[in-house]
């Protein structure tokens, strides 16, 4: 069994079966969705390996054939399976670049330094990237992961900076002059 931690990166999630020969629809998180197999075999949380034989884009998913999946019945059992790759197999991040998984666990603080919680998840519901922040007490909040809402990410110091108005945490000041 693998530990889905900072040594592994989530690359994809398997959706439903496609056809009768064991292909599956996959939501890929790689820059080019068809590059899913470019980093070597993928692994699920139970340690099972999946080798990409073919991958082709189709609408908003990638249809993938894995060497280890040979029929529809086996493909149907994989629905919801998360696929990981060792971080060492991925390209090195450049200056001011990071993987989404690197954000989880960072402290979230406002531009004035007030700590508002910890980043607990990174979501993509289709309309843009969203960070989920859990405060010490109370319900989690979701904020957009945009440069306006999160103007600074410092992996070395372990925090993200959140601009509360752009993040939707407070309403804009009604008395403030408006830009044209």
N, CA and C atoms as an extended XYZ file, in Angstrom:
540
Properties=species:S:1:pos:R:3:atomname:S:1:resname:S:1:resid:I:1 pbc="F F F"
N         0.852       -1.191        0.000 N   UNK     1
C         0.000        0.000        0.000 CA  UNK     1
C         0.887        1.240        0.000 C   UNK     1
N         0.527        2.222       -0.828 N   UNK     2
C         1.308        3.457       -0.835 CA  UNK     2
C         0.637        4.489        0.036 C   UNK     2
N         1.416        5.427        0.466 N   UNK     3
C         0.893        6.547        1.233 CA  UNK     3
C         0.806        7.719        0.273 C   UNK     3
N        -0.419        8.200        0.023 N   UNK     4
C        -0.603        9.340       -0.888 CA  UNK     4
C        -0.120       10.594       -0.167 C   UNK     4
N         1.164       10.838       -0.253 N   UNK     5
C         1.765       11.951        0.482 CA  UNK     5
C         2.610       12.791       -0.459 C   UNK     5
N         3.573       13.489        0.063 N   UNK     6
C         4.399       14.388       -0.751 CA  UNK     6
C         5.375       13.638       -1.655 C   UNK     6
N         5.547       12.309       -1.471 N   UNK     7
C         6.408       11.541       -2.354 CA  UNK     7
C         5.667       11.073       -3.593 C   UNK     7
N         4.347       11.168       -3.580 N   UNK     8
C         3.542       10.798       -4.735 CA  UNK     8
C         2.657       11.973       -5.114 C   UNK     8
N         2.316       12.028       -6.386 N   UNK     9
C         1.468       13.096       -6.906 CA  UNK     9
C         0.265       12.451       -7.582 C   UNK     9
N        -0.917       12.949       -7.267 N   UNK    10
C        -2.139       12.481       -7.902 CA  UNK    10
C        -2.145       12.960       -9.351 C   UNK    10
N        -2.179       12.018      -10.296 N   UNK    11
C        -2.173       12.373      -11.714 CA  UNK    11
C        -3.535       12.222      -12.365 C   UNK    11
N        -4.395       11.364      -11.803 N   UNK    12
C        -5.663       11.105      -12.484 CA  UNK    12
C        -6.635       10.388      -11.564 C   UNK    12
N        -7.902       10.425      -11.979 N   UNK    13
C        -8.953        9.654      -11.311 CA  UNK    13
C        -9.716        8.902      -12.400 C   UNK    13
N        -9.881        7.616      -12.190 N   UNK    14
C       -10.602        6.792      -13.165 CA  UNK    14
C       -12.097        6.994      -12.975 C   UNK    14
N       -12.780        7.166      -14.090 N   UNK    15
C       -14.233        7.262      -14.093 CA  UNK    15
C       -14.820        5.930      -14.530 C   UNK    15
N       -15.844        5.973      -15.311 N   UNK    16
C       -16.527        4.759      -15.739 CA  UNK    16
C       -15.804        4.007      -16.839 C   UNK    16
N       -16.305        2.800      -17.090 N   UNK    17
C       -15.792        1.970      -18.175 CA  UNK    17
C       -16.196        2.582      -19.509 C   UNK    17
N       -15.403        2.287      -20.535 N   UNK    18
C       -15.682        2.782      -21.890 CA  UNK    18
C       -15.573        1.593      -22.838 C   UNK    18
N       -16.689        1.188      -23.400 N   UNK    19
C       -16.675        0.052      -24.311 CA  UNK    19
C       -16.574       -1.270      -23.577 C   UNK    19
N       -16.255       -2.315      -24.352 N   UNK    20
C       -16.261       -3.667      -23.776 CA  UNK    20
C       -14.873       -4.283      -23.618 C   UNK    20
N       -13.830       -3.573      -24.050 N   UNK    21
C       -12.483       -4.147      -24.041 CA  UNK    21
C       -11.627       -3.708      -22.868 C   UNK    21
N       -12.231       -3.090      -21.858 N   UNK    22
C       -11.485       -2.725      -20.663 CA  UNK    22
C       -10.987       -1.296      -20.618 C   UNK    22
N       -11.345       -0.481      -21.596 N   UNK    23
C       -10.935        0.918      -21.541 CA  UNK    23
C       -11.746        1.647      -20.475 C   UNK    23
N       -11.161        2.721      -19.954 N   UNK    24
C       -11.835        3.530      -18.938 CA  UNK    24
C       -11.722        5.005      -19.294 C   UNK    24
N       -12.690        5.778      -18.811 N   UNK    25
C       -12.618        7.237      -18.926 CA  UNK    25
C       -11.844        7.737      -17.713 C   UNK    25
N       -10.902        8.618      -17.964 N   UNK    26
C       -10.013        9.084      -16.908 CA  UNK    26
C        -9.973       10.605      -16.919 C   UNK    26
N       -10.046       11.175      -15.741 N   UNK    27
C        -9.844       12.618      -15.585 CA  UNK    27
C        -8.370       12.813      -15.247 C   UNK    27
N        -7.631       13.379      -16.189 N   UNK    28
C        -6.192       13.539      -16.048 CA  UNK    28
C        -5.866       14.934      -15.522 C   UNK    28
N        -4.893       15.017      -14.624 N   UNK    29
C        -4.455       16.293      -14.082 CA  UNK    29
C        -3.109       16.719      -14.658 C   UNK    29
N        -2.663       16.051      -15.714 N   UNK    30
C        -1.421       16.440      -16.358 CA  UNK    30
C        -1.679       17.625      -17.281 C   UNK    30
N        -0.637       18.387      -17.586 N   UNK    31
C        -0.797       19.560      -18.453 CA  UNK    31
C        -1.395       19.155      -19.794 C   UNK    31
N        -0.850       18.111      -20.403 N   UNK    32
C        -1.437       17.532      -21.605 CA  UNK    32
C        -2.081       16.226      -21.165 C   UNK    32
N        -3.415       16.163      -21.140 N   UNK    33
C        -4.102       14.984      -20.607 CA  UNK    33
C        -3.671       13.647      -21.224 C   UNK    33
N        -3.269       13.659      -22.480 N   UNK    34
C        -2.861       12.418      -23.126 CA  UNK    34
C        -1.471       11.956      -22.690 C   UNK    34
N        -0.744       12.769      -21.934 N   UNK    35
C         0.584       12.398      -21.431 CA  UNK    35
C         0.519       11.576      -20.149 C   UNK    35
N        -0.630       11.089      -19.817 N   UNK    36
C        -0.829       10.369      -18.562 CA  UNK    36
C         0.192        9.254      -18.347 C   UNK    36
N         0.546        8.540      -19.396 N   UNK    37
C         1.486        7.432      -19.257 CA  UNK    37
C         2.936        7.813      -19.449 C   UNK    37
N         3.219        9.090      -19.661 N   UNK    38
C         4.583        9.533      -19.956 CA  UNK    38
C         5.528        9.430      -18.764 C   UNK    38
N         4.995        9.240      -17.565 N   UNK    39
C         5.831        9.243      -16.368 CA  UNK    39
C         6.026        7.844      -15.789 C   UNK    39
N         5.663        6.842      -16.577 N   UNK    40
C         5.822        5.466      -16.131 CA  UNK    40
C         4.535        4.933      -15.549 C   UNK    40
N         4.604        3.736      -14.976 N   UNK    41
C         3.384        3.123      -14.417 CA  UNK    41
C         2.790        3.977      -13.291 C   UNK    41
N         1.479        3.941      -13.206 N   UNK    42
C         0.751        4.643      -12.154 CA  UNK    42
C         0.406        3.636      -11.068 C   UNK    42
N         0.127        4.140       -9.882 N   UNK    43
C        -0.173        3.270       -8.745 CA  UNK    43
C        -1.389        3.799       -8.006 C   UNK    43
N        -2.240        2.887       -7.531 N   UNK    44
C        -3.363        3.326       -6.703 CA  UNK    44
C        -2.960        3.258       -5.228 C   UNK    44
N        -3.846        3.657       -4.330 N   UNK    45
C        -3.480        3.700       -2.902 CA  UNK    45
C        -3.221        2.314       -2.317 C   UNK    45
N        -3.693        1.267       -2.985 N   UNK    46
C        -3.443       -0.095       -2.502 CA  UNK    46
C        -2.152       -0.676       -3.058 C   UNK    46
N        -1.453        0.113       -3.878 N   UNK    47
C        -0.183       -0.342       -4.420 CA  UNK    47
C        -0.287       -1.069       -5.746 C   UNK    47
N        -1.480       -1.179       -6.308 N   UNK    48
C        -1.639       -1.834       -7.612 CA  UNK    48
C        -1.094       -0.923       -8.706 C   UNK    48
N        -0.402       -1.531       -9.673 N   UNK    49
C         0.203       -0.771      -10.766 CA  UNK    49
C        -0.695       -0.793      -11.996 C   UNK    49
N        -0.643        0.323      -12.736 N   UNK    50
C        -1.398        0.468      -13.977 CA  UNK    50
C        -0.466        1.048      -15.026 C   UNK    50
N        -0.283        0.311      -16.120 N   UNK    51
C         0.578        0.741      -17.202 CA  UNK    51
C        -0.290        1.206      -18.362 C   UNK    51
N        -0.112        2.443      -18.776 N   UNK    52
C        -0.905        3.003      -19.866 CA  UNK    52
C        -0.410        2.432      -21.191 C   UNK    52
N        -1.332        1.772      -21.907 N   UNK    53
C        -1.023        1.241      -23.232 CA  UNK    53
C        -1.400        2.268      -24.292 C   UNK    53
N        -2.544        2.918      -24.088 N   UNK    54
C        -2.982        3.962      -25.022 CA  UNK    54
C        -3.838        4.970      -24.272 C   UNK    54
N        -3.826        6.201      -24.784 N   UNK    55
C        -4.636        7.269      -24.200 CA  UNK    55
C        -5.034        8.213      -25.318 C   UNK    55
N        -6.327        8.526      -25.390 N   UNK    56
C        -6.802        9.461      -26.406 CA  UNK    56
C        -7.833       10.388      -25.780 C   UNK    56
N        -7.730       11.654      -26.157 N   UNK    57
C        -8.664       12.648      -25.624 CA  UNK    57
C       -10.040       12.419      -26.229 C   UNK    57
N       -11.052       12.584      -25.389 N   UNK    58
C       -12.429       12.494      -25.845 CA  UNK    58
C       -13.263       13.422      -24.970 C   UNK    58
N       -13.716       14.516      -25.562 N   UNK    59
C       -14.441       15.566      -24.841 CA  UNK    59
C       -13.599       16.042      -23.665 C   UNK    59
N       -14.093       15.918      -22.443 N   UNK    60
C       -13.358       16.438      -21.284 CA  UNK    60
C       -12.642       15.357      -20.473 C   UNK    60
N       -12.466       14.179      -21.065 N   UNK    61
C       -11.751       13.087      -20.399 CA  UNK    61
C       -10.748       12.476      -21.365 C   UNK    61
N        -9.993       11.522      -20.861 N   UNK    62
C        -9.082       10.742      -21.685 CA  UNK    62
C        -9.549        9.297      -21.602 C   UNK    62
N        -9.678        8.652      -22.739 N   UNK    63
C       -10.017        7.231      -22.758 CA  UNK    63
C        -8.698        6.474      -22.735 C   UNK    63
N        -8.539        5.635      -21.707 N   UNK    64
C        -7.261        4.970      -21.463 CA  UNK    64
C        -7.442        3.457      -21.461 C   UNK    64
N        -6.456        2.804      -22.052 N   UNK    65
C        -6.362        1.348      -21.947 CA  UNK    65
C        -5.140        1.046      -21.096 C   UNK    65
N        -5.358        0.301      -20.016 N   UNK    66
C        -4.269       -0.126      -19.144 CA  UNK    66
C        -3.917       -1.572      -19.470 C   UNK    66
N        -2.648       -1.894      -19.444 N   UNK    67
C        -2.174       -3.257      -19.711 CA  UNK    67
C        -2.849       -4.263      -18.765 C   UNK    67
N        -3.088       -3.843      -17.538 N   UNK    68
C        -3.597       -4.750      -16.503 CA  UNK    68
C        -5.119       -4.923      -16.512 C   UNK    68
N        -5.820       -4.179      -17.348 N   UNK    69
C        -7.294       -4.227      -17.382 CA  UNK    69
C        -7.710       -4.724      -18.762 C   UNK    69
N        -8.331       -5.905      -18.804 N   UNK    70
C        -8.592       -6.532      -20.098 CA  UNK    70
C       -10.061       -6.650      -20.486 C   UNK    70
N       -10.972       -6.330      -19.574 N   UNK    71
C       -12.385       -6.428      -19.956 CA  UNK    71
C       -13.221       -5.389      -19.212 C   UNK    71
N       -14.453       -5.239      -19.647 N   UNK    72
C       -15.342       -4.231      -19.071 CA  UNK    72
C       -15.590       -4.458      -17.578 C   UNK    72
N       -15.748       -5.712      -17.177 N   UNK    73
C       -16.011       -5.991      -15.757 CA  UNK    73
C       -14.885       -5.459      -14.870 C   UNK    73
N       -13.650       -5.690      -15.278 N   UNK    74
C       -12.507       -5.188      -14.508 CA  UNK    74
C       -12.481       -3.667      -14.545 C   UNK    74
N       -12.809       -3.088      -15.697 N   UNK    75
C       -12.816       -1.624      -15.838 CA  UNK    75
C       -13.868       -0.999      -14.928 C   UNK    75
N       -15.030       -1.606      -14.832 N   UNK    76
C       -16.103       -1.055      -13.993 CA  UNK    76
C       -15.714       -1.012      -12.523 C   UNK    76
N       -14.900       -1.945      -12.081 N   UNK    77
C       -14.472       -1.988      -10.679 CA  UNK    77
C       -13.522       -0.856      -10.307 C   UNK    77
N       -12.972       -0.173      -11.312 N   UNK    78
C       -11.983        0.880      -11.060 CA  UNK    78
C       -12.589        2.268      -10.895 C   UNK    78
N       -13.885        2.404      -11.071 N   UNK    79
C       -14.531        3.715      -10.985 CA  UNK    79
C       -14.170        4.408       -9.671 C   UNK    79
N       -13.627        5.622       -9.769 N   UNK    80
C       -13.248        6.403       -8.587 CA  UNK    80
C       -11.824        6.174       -8.109 C   UNK    80
N       -11.093        5.274       -8.738 N   UNK    81
C        -9.724        4.974       -8.322 CA  UNK    81
C        -8.799        6.149       -8.638 C   UNK    81
N        -8.067        6.596       -7.628 N   UNK    82
C        -7.080        7.660       -7.813 CA  UNK    82
C        -5.761        7.028       -8.219 C   UNK    82
N        -5.094        7.655       -9.199 N   UNK    83
C        -3.826        7.142       -9.707 CA  UNK    83
C        -2.701        8.119       -9.406 C   UNK    83
N        -1.619        7.592       -8.842 N   UNK    84
C        -0.496        8.397       -8.392 CA  UNK    84
C         0.765        8.004       -9.146 C   UNK    84
N         1.731        8.906       -9.136 N   UNK    85
C         3.050        8.627       -9.676 CA  UNK    85
C         4.065        9.161       -8.661 C   UNK    85
N         5.230        8.522       -8.632 N   UNK    86
C         6.289        9.017       -7.751 CA  UNK    86
C         6.705       10.403       -8.205 C   UNK    86
N         6.863       11.296       -7.257 N   UNK    87
C         7.280       12.673       -7.562 CA  UNK    87
C         8.588       12.684       -8.360 C   UNK    87
N         9.475       11.759       -8.083 N   UNK    88
C        10.773       11.719       -8.763 CA  UNK    88
C        10.627       11.492      -10.267 C   UNK    88
N         9.511       10.928      -10.720 N   UNK    89
C         9.303       10.671      -12.146 CA  UNK    89
C         8.837       11.919      -12.890 C   UNK    89
N         8.438       12.948      -12.168 N   UNK    90
C         7.911       14.168      -12.784 CA  UNK    90
C         9.026       15.183      -13.026 C   UNK    90
N         8.802       16.097      -13.966 N   UNK    91
C         9.803       17.147      -14.194 CA  UNK    91
C         9.966       18.014      -12.946 C   UNK    91
N        11.170       18.522      -12.765 N   UNK    92
C        11.423       19.438      -11.651 CA  UNK    92
C        10.616       20.716      -11.853 C   UNK    92
N        10.104       21.237      -10.765 N   UNK    93
C         9.388       22.505      -10.844 CA  UNK    93
C        10.397       23.625      -11.050 C   UNK    93
N         9.997       24.619      -11.821 N   UNK    94
C        10.845       25.781      -12.035 CA  UNK    94
C        10.641       26.803      -10.933 C   UNK    94
N        11.268       27.942      -11.093 N   UNK    95
C        11.110       29.047      -10.146 CA  UNK    95
C         9.640       29.431      -10.078 C   UNK    95
N         9.105       29.605       -8.896 N   UNK    96
C         7.710       29.986       -8.677 CA  UNK    96
C         6.717       28.973       -9.251 C   UNK    96
N         7.111       27.723       -9.369 N   UNK    97
C         6.213       26.660       -9.801 CA  UNK    97
C         6.119       25.623       -8.688 C   UNK    97
N         4.994       24.926       -8.657 N   UNK    98
C         4.794       23.888       -7.654 CA  UNK    98
C         3.673       22.985       -8.132 C   UNK    98
N         3.569       21.839       -7.516 N   UNK    99
C         2.455       20.941       -7.781 CA  UNK    99
C         1.332       21.265       -6.814 C   UNK    99
N         0.096       21.056       -7.257 N   UNK   100
C        -1.058       21.366       -6.421 CA  UNK   100
C        -0.969       20.661       -5.072 C   UNK   100
N        -0.466       19.454       -5.063 N   UNK   101
C        -0.351       18.692       -3.816 CA  UNK   101
C         0.532       19.405       -2.798 C   UNK   101
N         1.446       20.253       -3.270 N   UNK   102
C         2.337       20.979       -2.364 CA  UNK   102
C         1.601       22.003       -1.511 C   UNK   102
N         0.411       22.405       -1.940 N   UNK   103
C        -0.344       23.416       -1.198 CA  UNK   103
C        -1.019       22.838        0.041 C   UNK   103
N        -1.376       21.554       -0.019 N   UNK   104
C        -2.065       20.930        1.108 CA  UNK   104
C        -1.130       20.887        2.310 C   UNK   104
N        -1.626       21.390        3.433 N   UNK   105
C        -0.843       21.441        4.663 CA  UNK   105
C        -0.233       22.807        4.949 C   UNK   105
N        -0.278       23.708        3.956 N   UNK   106
C         0.264       25.042        4.191 CA  UNK   106
C        -0.673       25.853        5.074 C   UNK   106
N        -0.105       26.753        5.831 N   UNK   107
C        -0.884       27.673        6.653 CA  UNK   107
C        -1.441       28.759        5.737 C   UNK   107
N        -2.710       29.083        5.920 N   UNK   108
C        -3.338       30.170        5.159 CA  UNK   108
C        -3.461       31.368        6.087 C   UNK   108
N        -2.911       32.489        5.635 N   UNK   109
C        -3.015       33.689        6.457 CA  UNK   109
C        -3.380       34.878        5.574 C   UNK   109
N        -4.079       35.809        6.197 N   UNK   110
C        -4.499       37.010        5.491 CA  UNK   110
C        -3.287       37.895        5.221 C   UNK   110
N        -3.465       38.892        4.369 N   UNK   111
C        -2.353       39.788        4.044 CA  UNK   111
C        -1.840       40.530        5.277 C   UNK   111
N        -2.672       40.676        6.317 N   UNK   112
C        -2.214       41.335        7.549 CA  UNK   112
C        -1.513       40.365        8.505 C   UNK   112
N        -1.385       39.101        8.100 N   UNK   113
C        -0.683       38.106        8.917 CA  UNK   113
C        -1.577       37.235        9.767 C   UNK   113
N        -2.860       37.548        9.877 N   UNK   114
C        -3.789       36.756       10.675 CA  UNK   114
C        -3.943       35.362       10.075 C   UNK   114
N        -3.712       34.339       10.879 N   UNK   115
C        -3.861       32.958       10.412 CA  UNK   115
C        -5.341       32.616       10.350 C   UNK   115
N        -5.770       32.099        9.192 N   UNK   116
C        -7.184       31.726        9.045 CA  UNK   116
C        -7.396       30.220        8.994 C   UNK   116
N        -6.326       29.458        8.885 N   UNK   117
C        -6.466       28.008        8.864 CA  UNK   117
C        -5.365       27.329        8.085 C   UNK   117
N        -5.667       26.113        7.657 N   UNK   118
C        -4.716       25.289        6.924 CA  UNK   118
C        -5.360       24.821        5.634 C   UNK   118
N        -4.585       24.804        4.554 N   UNK   119
C        -5.083       24.284        3.287 CA  UNK   119
C        -5.231       22.769        3.440 C   UNK   119
N        -6.467       22.281        3.262 N   UNK   120
C        -6.717       20.852        3.429 CA  UNK   120
C        -7.012       20.137        2.120 C   UNK   120
N        -7.339       20.891        1.069 N   UNK   121
C        -7.621       20.242       -0.216 CA  UNK   121
C        -7.535       21.245       -1.345 C   UNK   121
N        -7.344       20.714       -2.528 N   UNK   122
C        -7.317       21.489       -3.761 CA  UNK   122
C        -8.386       20.882       -4.644 C   UNK   122
N        -9.340       21.682       -5.100 N   UNK   123
C       -10.454       21.167       -5.901 CA  UNK   123
C       -10.490       21.835       -7.264 C   UNK   123
N       -11.000       21.092       -8.230 N   UNK   124
C       -11.283       21.646       -9.550 CA  UNK   124
C       -12.649       21.126       -9.948 C   UNK   124
N       -13.658       21.962       -9.773 N   UNK   125
C       -15.030       21.586      -10.097 CA  UNK   125
C       -15.393       21.971      -11.525 C   UNK   125
N       -14.410       22.418      -12.300 N   UNK   126
C       -14.638       22.747      -13.693 CA  UNK   126
C       -14.693       24.232      -13.993 C   UNK   126
N       -14.918       25.067      -13.000 N   UNK   127
C       -15.020       26.515      -13.236 CA  UNK   127
C       -13.788       27.257      -12.745 C   UNK   127
N       -12.784       26.543      -12.333 N   UNK   128
C       -11.571       27.168      -11.819 CA  UNK   128
C       -11.088       26.435      -10.584 C   UNK   128
N        -9.841       26.627      -10.253 N   UNK   129
C        -9.246       25.944       -9.111 CA  UNK   129
C        -9.703       26.578       -7.802 C   UNK   129
N        -9.966       25.717       -6.812 N   UNK   130
C       -10.478       26.143       -5.515 CA  UNK   130
C        -9.617       25.522       -4.414 C   UNK   130
N        -9.257       26.348       -3.430 N   UNK   131
C        -8.579       25.845       -2.234 CA  UNK   131
C        -9.589       25.712       -1.112 C   UNK   131
N        -9.496       24.620       -0.386 N   UNK   132
C       -10.324       24.444        0.810 CA  UNK   132
C        -9.436       24.694        2.018 C   UNK   132
N        -9.891       25.623        2.865 N   UNK   133
C        -9.124       26.007        4.049 CA  UNK   133
C        -9.937       25.660        5.287 C   UNK   133
N        -9.324       24.912        6.196 N   UNK   134
C        -9.985       24.530        7.439 CA  UNK   134
C        -9.461       25.401        8.568 C   UNK   134
N       -10.353       26.176        9.205 N   UNK   135
C        -9.919       26.963       10.365 CA  UNK   135
C        -9.734       26.036       11.567 C   UNK   135
N        -9.156       26.574       12.639 N   UNK   136
C        -8.965       25.765       13.838 CA  UNK   136
C       -10.303       25.286       14.395 C   UNK   136
N       -11.333       26.124       14.275 N   UNK   137
C       -12.680       25.753       14.714 CA  UNK   137
C       -13.667       26.240       13.661 C   UNK   137
N       -14.719       25.500       13.464 N   UNK   138
C       -15.735       25.906       12.499 CA  UNK   138
C       -15.606       25.187       11.174 C   UNK   138
N       -16.438       25.614       10.241 N   UNK   139
C       -16.502       24.973        8.931 CA  UNK   139
C       -15.374       25.436        8.016 C   UNK   139
N       -15.012       24.558        7.095 N   UNK   140
C       -14.035       24.908        6.064 CA  UNK   140
C       -14.608       25.971        5.146 C   UNK   140
N       -13.715       26.745        4.551 N   UNK   141
C       -14.117       27.734        3.551 CA  UNK   141
C       -13.420       27.392        2.246 C   UNK   141
N       -14.058       27.744        1.154 N   UNK   142
C       -13.493       27.529       -0.171 CA  UNK   142
C       -13.168       28.895       -0.755 C   UNK   142
N       -11.965       29.018       -1.302 N   UNK   143
C       -11.584       30.280       -1.931 CA  UNK   143
C       -11.027       29.981       -3.325 C   UNK   143
N       -11.180       30.933       -4.239 N   UNK   144
C       -10.611       30.704       -5.569 CA  UNK   144
C        -9.089       30.738       -5.507 C   UNK   144
N        -8.471       29.860       -6.271 N   UNK   145
C        -7.013       29.878       -6.349 CA  UNK   145
C        -6.623       30.704       -7.565 C   UNK   145
N        -6.636       32.022       -7.341 N   UNK   146
C        -6.246       32.985       -8.374 CA  UNK   146
C        -5.151       33.860       -7.796 C   UNK   146
N        -4.466       34.574       -8.659 N   UNK   147
C        -3.402       35.463       -8.182 CA  UNK   147
C        -3.973       36.584       -7.321 C   UNK   147
N        -5.188       37.034       -7.639 N   UNK   148
C        -5.810       38.103       -6.845 CA  UNK   148
C        -6.164       37.609       -5.445 C   UNK   148
N        -6.706       36.400       -5.340 N   UNK   149
C        -7.133       35.874       -4.043 CA  UNK   149
C        -5.974       35.306       -3.228 C   UNK   149
N        -4.973       34.748       -3.922 N   UNK   150
C        -3.804       34.166       -3.258 CA  UNK   150
C        -2.563       34.781       -3.909 C   UNK   150
N        -2.198       35.994       -3.457 N   UNK   151
C        -1.090       36.694       -4.112 CA  UNK   151
C         0.293       36.115       -3.822 C   UNK   151
N         0.410       35.275       -2.790 N   UNK   152
C         1.725       34.727       -2.469 CA  UNK   152
C         1.607       33.294       -1.991 C   UNK   152
N         2.495       32.451       -2.506 N   UNK   153
C         2.655       31.071       -2.052 CA  UNK   153
C         4.120       30.920       -1.693 C   UNK   153
N         4.393       30.571       -0.443 N   UNK   154
C         5.780       30.397       -0.004 CA  UNK   154
C         5.933       28.985        0.554 C   UNK   154
N         6.402       28.079       -0.295 N   UNK   155
C         6.569       26.690        0.131 CA  UNK   155
C         7.663       26.548        1.178 C   UNK   155
N         8.717       27.343        1.061 N   UNK   156
C         9.829       27.246        2.012 CA  UNK   156
C         9.393       27.614        3.425 C   UNK   156
N         8.579       28.660        3.550 N   UNK   157
C         8.104       29.081        4.870 CA  UNK   157
C         6.768       28.432        5.240 C   UNK   157
N         6.153       27.725        4.309 N   UNK   158
C         4.964       26.934        4.603 CA  UNK   158
C         3.669       27.713        4.736 C   UNK   158
N         3.465       28.730        3.884 N   UNK   159
C         2.207       29.469        3.991 CA  UNK   159
C         1.744       29.971        2.631 C   UNK   159
N         0.447       30.286        2.582 N   UNK   160
C        -0.102       31.047        1.471 CA  UNK   160
C        -0.676       32.322        2.065 C   UNK   160
N        -0.634       33.372        1.270 N   UNK   161
C        -1.211       34.651        1.696 CA  UNK   161
C        -2.540       34.808        0.967 C   UNK   161
N        -3.577       35.198        1.712 N   UNK   162
C        -4.923       35.323        1.161 CA  UNK   162
C        -5.392       36.770        1.250 C   UNK   162
N        -5.845       37.296        0.127 N   UNK   163
C        -6.434       38.640        0.084 CA  UNK   163
C        -7.927       38.442        0.343 C   UNK   163
N        -8.450       38.868        1.507 N   UNK   164
C        -9.807       38.492        1.923 CA  UNK   164
C       -10.939       38.963        1.006 C   UNK   164
N       -10.824       40.132        0.407 N   UNK   165
C       -11.899       40.609       -0.467 CA  UNK   165
C       -11.910       39.795       -1.764 C   UNK   165
N       -10.746       39.637       -2.388 N   UNK   166
C       -10.662       38.866       -3.634 CA  UNK   166
C       -11.033       37.400       -3.415 C   UNK   166
N       -10.776       36.903       -2.207 N   UNK   167
C       -11.103       35.514       -1.894 CA  UNK   167
C       -12.571       35.329       -1.529 C   UNK   167
N       -13.297       36.440       -1.375 N   UNK   168
C       -14.711       36.347       -1.026 CA  UNK   168
C       -14.969       36.087        0.444 C   UNK   168
N       -13.964       36.330        1.283 N   UNK   169
C       -14.128       36.088        2.717 CA  UNK   169
C       -14.814       37.250        3.420 C   UNK   169
N       -14.677       38.452        2.878 N   UNK   170
C       -15.356       39.638        3.416 CA  UNK   170
C       -15.921       40.418        2.243 C   UNK   170
N       -17.043       41.101        2.461 N   UNK   171
C       -17.591       41.911        1.362 CA  UNK   171
C       -16.712       43.121        1.107 C   UNK   171
N       -16.697       43.613       -0.121 N   UNK   172
C       -15.918       44.819       -0.386 CA  UNK   172
C       -16.485       46.002        0.393 C   UNK   172
N       -15.609       46.927        0.754 N   UNK   173
C       -16.013       48.098        1.519 CA  UNK   173
C       -16.924       48.959        0.651 C   UNK   173
N       -18.160       49.171        1.100 N   UNK   174
C       -19.141       49.939        0.337 CA  UNK   174
C       -18.740       51.402        0.191 C   UNK   174
N       -17.947       51.917        1.137 N   UNK   175
C       -17.560       53.324        1.089 CA  UNK   175
C       -16.301       53.572        0.273 C   UNK   175
N       -15.628       52.491       -0.132 N   UNK   176
C       -14.385       52.643       -0.882 CA  UNK   176
C       -14.690       53.166       -2.282 C   UNK   176
N       -13.804       54.033       -2.788 N   UNK   177
C       -14.022       54.528       -4.165 CA  UNK   177
C       -13.918       53.368       -5.146 C   UNK   177
N       -14.754       53.367       -6.146 N   UNK   178
C       -14.775       52.301       -7.132 CA  UNK   178
C       -13.951       52.692       -8.346 C   UNK   178
N       -13.259       51.688       -8.878 N   UNK   179
C       -12.452       51.945      -10.074 CA  UNK   179
C       -13.359       51.952      -11.298 C   UNK   179
N       -13.002       52.780      -12.267 N   UNK   180
C       -13.819       52.869      -13.483 CA  UNK   180
C       -13.510       51.757      -14.432 C   UNK   180
